[in-house]
Amino acid sequence: MKIAVEGCMHGDLDNVYKTLQYVERQRNIKVDLLLCCGDFQAVRNESDLESLNVPRKYRAMNSFWKYFSGEEVAPVPTIFIGGNHEASNYLWELYYGGWAAPNIYFLGFAGVVKFGNIRIGGLSGIYNARHYRLGHYERPPYNENTIRSVYHVREYEVHKLMQVKERIDIFLSHDWPLGITDCGNSKKLIRQKPFFEKEIYQKTLGNKAAAQLLEELKPTYWFSAHLHCQFAASVQHGEGGPVTNFLALDKCLPGRKFLQIVDIESEPGPQEILYDEEWLSITRKFHSVFPLTTKSADFGAVQLDMQDCRQWVRSRLQERGARPFEFERTVPCHNPSQSSSNGSQALPRNPQTESLLQLLELPYLLDLTSESRDPISSPASMIYQGSLGADSEEIPIDDIDEFGRACRR
């Protein structure tokens, strides 16, 4: 199976797909799947731009809306995670994952799916210690604080991913696992990006939660983006243990290393995106402690005997099938022939999300109003006052065929 991996999309789907098709023609190959490591920018209309954390002068529709409307169709199945420049209102609709457009699948704030017999996991957002243990208290329309905190990684999603016991073949994160630079050519990276040097030596460059997941899940491949450069590393998990091949990629610009094609052994059979039984079991088990205020999740209230839950989910999937529910549009699409309107839009319930929760016999909680949540006063401790480092969320908006030598963890 040939899987293409792309770094930061920044809404430039047209050029990424054109580049991919060019590579296919040049190499006389057929790519089976495209993975995107965040900053996808699934902007459907002008109202979505109000939930996109970029300076106003850089807000643009770009090209996702064409695929959302059906004017264009993704030429290859595409899976993406969220980064720190997203239409966060739309991704919240699809919190558990789902089709953002035909043939374009959002993996969710955290998630695992199957493509053929390949298991793909991912964690959306970037790490910020000040918000890590909080619940998901943000709701659109976002203010100047929540438009940033909404994409900060939360302990709840990481804890669920830590429950995954079966093998993960590929894992996606937007920012890099903390410490990954120790396992690759950090000197070359510093020559390329000298402003990373301080954080590399202070061991603050990267996502602490992602490093924990890397150590626990030990996937065969781990792909990231965010820092707008290419970096390869290999991590050996213990003496004689499995090796994780890590690769970070750039954003889609001429002359930048933003695309990599990987050959992965797979069994013959249908190659389509399917729900993962183990992940749905974890989702169902932890739904009762989904934190929707500033309070953190009470994991102690969850009984971790997964066997009965797993069997229940298996029976549901055997009855219905494992294909995700069909894509449905929930808001009007951008129309370039009409004048734009930047007003806020209501937060709809996405039918895909409703159907998945009905399948799992879980209540819909994503649209709880502010009256049912703890009041948020944006305390000063939650507002970032420091300088902008290399791994900051304010980072400004040719293929490699070998990974680095393995370092032991």
N, C-alpha and C positions, 0 to 999 in steps of 0.2 A: 504494500500500500504506500502510495506517495502522498505525503502530507506537507503542505506549504504552511510556513509560519511567518506571520508579519508582526512588526513591532507596534508602534503607535499609528492608528489609522487616521485620526484627526478628520474624520468625515470624508476622506478622499477615496471613496470606494471605486469610482470610475478608473482612476489611475492604477490602483492596486490590482484590480481585475485585468486591466489591459497589460500590465507588466507580467502578471501570471500567465496570461494567454501567449504573450511573446516568448516567455521562457519555455512554455509547452511546445511551441512551434520550433524554437531553436534546438531543443534537446530531443524532439520527437517523443514526448512523454505525455501522459495524461495524469493530472493531479486529481486525487480523489477527495481531498478535504483541505479547507483553509482555516487556520487558527489565527485569531487576532488577540494580542496581549494587552488590550485596553486603549483608552482614549478613542473609543470607536465613534462617539458622537452620533448617536441615532436620533438625529433631529428631524422631526416629522413636519413641523410648521414653525412659523415665526414665534408662536407662544412658547414652544420648547426652548427657544434661545434664552428665555428668562431664567431657566434652570441650569444653564451651562456656565460653569465658573471659568470664564475667560474675560479679559478686558472687553468692554462693550465694543470698542473699535475693531476687535478681531472676531466678533460674532458674525457667522455667515452660515447660510443654509448648506453649503457644500453639496454633496451628491446623494446622501442616504435617502432623502425624500423621494427620489426617483424609484428606488427599490421598494420603499414603503407603499408608494402609490400603485406600483405595478407597471410603471412606464419602462423600467428595466428589471431584469431578473438576474440574481446572482448566478454566474455560470458554473459555480462549484459550491457544494454545501459549505457553509461558513459558520463557525462557532466563535463567539467572542466573550470576553469578560469586560467589566467596567474598570476605568481608571480614575483619574482625578479631573478630567475634562469631559463630562458626559451630560446628556439630557437626563438629569437625575430623576425628574418626574416620571419619565417613561420607564426607566429601569425599575423604579419602585413598583409600577404596575406589574412588572414581570419579576418580582422579587425572587420567586422560586425557579425562575428560568422559563423560557418560552420563545416562540418565534417573534422576533422584532420586525421581520419582513419575510416574505416567502423565501425559503432556502437560507435564511440568516437567523441563527439561533443564539440567544443570550443565555449564558450558562447560569445566570442568577447571581445574587450577592455571594453565594458559594454554591457549588454544585458538582455533581458527577453524572456523566452520561456515557453511553456506549455508542461507538461508531463501528459497525461490524463487531469484531471481538476485541476492539481496542477500547480501554477505559480511559476517559479524559476527565480530569478534575480541575477545578479552578477556584480562585478567590479574587473577588473584585475589590477595587479601591486601593488606597495606600495607607500605610501605618502612621498613626499619630497617637503617642502614648496618652495624651490628655483625654482622648475620647474612647480609648480601646475598651474600657470596662463599662462604658455607658450602654444603655439600650438605644434603640432607633427612635428617638424622639422627634426627628425632623419630619415635617410634612410640607408639601408645596401649598401655596407659594413660599419660597424660601427667602429668608432675609440675608444680610451680608455675612452673617455667621453660619447659619445652617446650610447655605449653598456650598460651603466648604466642608462642614463636619459631616454632611450626609454621605460623602464617599469615603469617610475614614473607616478602616477595618475595625470590626467589633469582635470581642471575645466570643460572642454567641456563635458566629459563623465558624470561627477557628475551632472552637470546642466540638462542634458537630463534625467538622472534617477530621479531627483527631480520633473520632470513633470509627473511621473507615479502616477495615482490617484486610480487605481483599486487595490484590495488587492494583496499583495505579500505573498505567503506562506513560501517560503524559499529564503534567500539571502546569497550569498557567497562573501567573501572578503579574500584576502590573509593575510594582516596584520589586527590586531584587531581594532575595533572602539575605539577611544580615550576615556578614562574614564570608559571603561567596567570593569576594575578591581575593581571599587568602588561597583559593583553590584554582586560580588562573594567573595570567600574566599581569599582575597589578602594576608593575613598573611600566609596561606598555600602555596600560590604561591611563596612568598618571601623565605620561608624555602626551597622550591624546587629550586628556581632560585634567589639566593641572589643578583646577580648583576642587577636584575630588580628594586630593592628597591628604588633607587634614582629617577628613572624616574616615578615610580608609585606615589611617594609622591610629585614630581614636576608636576605631571599630564601631562607628555610628552610621555608616553608609548602608542603608537597607532596612528591611522590614523584619523586626524581631519575631513577629508571629509566623511569618513565612519561613524563617529559619527553623522554628519548632516543627512546622509541618514537614519541611524537607527531611528533618531527622526522623520523624515518625513514619511518614508515608514511603520514603525512599523510592520515588518514581524513577522510571528508566530515563525519562526526559523531563526537564523543567525549562520553560520558556518565559521570559520577562521582557519588559520594555522600559518606559518611563524616563530613563536618563539619556535618551537620544544618542546612543552609541552602541557599537557591537562589542560584546565581551563573551568569551567562552571559558568554561571551567568544567572540571570533573570532580565529583565528590565520591570517595569510597567510604561506605558505611561500615566501619570496623574492619578488622583483619580478615581478608578474604571475603568480605561482604559485598553486597550489590553496589553498583556504581550508578550515580545519577549524572547524566550529561546535561550541563546547563548552558543555555545560550540566551543572551540578551540582544535585541535588535533595535535598530534605529527607527525613525519615522519616515514616511513615504515622501522622499524628495530626490531629485536627480543626483546621482553620484553617491547616495547614501546606502548603507548596507541594511536594508529594511526587510528583506525577504530571504528565507531559507527553505529549501526543500529537503525533507528527511524521508528516507526509505525505512519503513517499519514492517516487519514480518507480520502477516495476518492470515487468518484462516479463510478459505473460500466461503462465499455466502453473500447475502445482501449487505450492502454498505449504506446504512442509513442511520440517522440519529435516533436513539431509543432511550427511554427512561432506564435508570439503573435501579435494580431492586434493592440493593443494600442502601443506597442513598435515600430512596423514598422511605425506607424503614426508619432511618435516622431522622429524616424530616418529620415523620409522624410521631416518633418517640419524643422529640424535643419541642414540638409545637406548643405544648402546654406552658412552657416557660419562655416563649418568645417575648423578649423585653421590648416594650413599645413606649417606654418613658425613659427618663434619665437613669432609672435604676437598672442595675445589672441583672442578668439572668440568675435564677436560683437553681443551679444545676443539681443541688442536693435533693431537689424534689422529684428528680427523674430516676426511675428504676431502670437499671441498665441491662436487664434481662431481655436481649433482643430476639431470642428465638421465636417466641409467639408472634411478635410484631412482624418479624421477617416472613413467617409463614402466612400471615394475614395479607401482607402486601403481595406476596407471590400469587396467592389465589386471586386477588383482584386483577393483577396483570395478566394472569392466564385467562381470566374471563373477558377482559376488555382488550388486551394487547398492550404492547409497550411503546407504541408510537406516540409522540407528544400530540396534544390536542391541536386542532387546526388554527392557523393564523387568522386573526380578525382585526380589522382597523377599529380603533376606538375614538379617534379624533379626525377632523378634516385634515387633508394633506395640503402641503404648500402648493400654491398655484402661481407660477411666475407671471402669468398674464393678468393677475388681479393685484390690487394694492394690498400691501401687507398690514396685518394687525398684530401688535405686540402685546395685547391684553392677556391676562392670565386666563387659563381654561380650567374647568372643573376636573377633579381627579376621578376618572372613570374606573369602574371595576373591569379589569380585563377578563373577557370570557375564558381565555386559556387558564388564567390563574384560578378563576372560580371553578372550572371543570376539574382541575387537578386536585383542588381542595375537596371537592365533592367526591372524587374518586377515593381519596384518603380518609373521607368522613371527618374532615377538620373544619372548624369555623373560619370565616374570612375576617381577618383582623387589620388589614392594611389601611383601611380608611377610618380608623378610630379618630374622632375629632379631638380638638385641643381640650374640650371640656372633660374628656375621659382620660386625659393624660396629666402628668405632673406639670405645673407651670414652669416654664423655662425663662430664666432671667439673664441668660448669657453671662454667668459670673466671670470675673476677670481672669480666674485661673484657667478658663477654657479658651481664652483668646491668646493667640500666639503673639509674643512681643519680641522674639529674637530676630537675629539676622537671617537672611535667606541663604541656607547652605546648599550644597550640591544636590542633596536628596530632598530638597524642598518641593512642595506641591506647586511652587511658582516657577518651575523650570520653563524657560521660554518655549512659547509655542515653536553591490557586488557580493556574492555569496561566499560563506566560509564553509569548508567541507570537513574540517577537523575540529574536534573538541580538545580542550586543554588536558594536560596530564592530571590524573586523579590525585586528590589530596584526601587524607584520611580524616574521618570525623569520629 
